[in-house]
Amino acid sequence: MQTRWLLALGMAGCSLFQFQSAPAQTFSEQMQQASQCVLNYTATTRSKTAIALIQTACNDLYNHVGLSASQSRQDYDNCLLQHLSGAQSDDAAVQIQTSCANLYSPL
């Protein structure tokens, strides 16, 4: 009986507090951040593969449409962004992608 009373009291107490999270970004704001990310990391990049990987990483980080990426996936995406910027060949981009995947298994 006492356990039920404490549970009911705890539930009533929780309803008195309003828990607020940070305001969610709008889809438009997420798209703007993802687009700015792509602009920041592709200016000197000549590899089409690297540009595609950068676009994917930026979308994963900023335009995730309500999905929360794992820390491992975020680390992988950040590794790609850090190392793909300025890639001049597709071979280099593939090697960078492989190395980032080995370090931060994204799946």
C-alpha positions, 0 to 999 in steps of 0.5 A, spaced: 500 500 500 505 504 501 509 503 495 502 505 491 502 511 495 509 513 493 508 511 486 502 516 485 505 521 489 511 521 485 507 521 478 503 527 481 509 531 483 512 529 476 506 532 472 507 539 476 514 540 473 514 542 465 520 539 462 522 543 456 528 541 451 531 546 447 527 548 441 527 544 435 530 546 429 526 547 423 527 543 417 529 550 413 534 551 418 537 544 418 537 545 410 541 551 411 546 549 416 547 542 411 548 547 405 553 551 409 557 545 411 558 543 404 560 550 402 565 550 407 568 543 406 568 543 398 571 549 396 578 546 394 575 539 393 576 536 386 574 529 387 567 528 385 567 522 390 569 526 396 564 532 394 559 526 395 561 524 401 562 531 404 554 532 402 552 526 405 556 527 412 553 534 412 546 532 411 548 526 417 550 532 421 545 537 420 539 535 416 538 528 420 530 529 420 529 527 427 533 521 427 539 522 432 545 519 430 550 515 434 556 518 437 560 513 432 556 516 426 558 523 428 565 521 429 565 518 422 562 524 419 567 529 422 573 525 420 570 525 413 569 532 413 576 534 417 580 529 411 576 530 405 576 537 404 581 539 399 581 531 396 584 532 389 582 524 387 577 519 387 582 514 390 584 519 395 577 520 397 576 512 398 582 511 402 580 517 407 573 514 407 576 507 409 580 510 414 575 513 417 570 507 417 576 503 420 577 508 426 569 510 427 565 504 424 559 508 422 554 502 422 
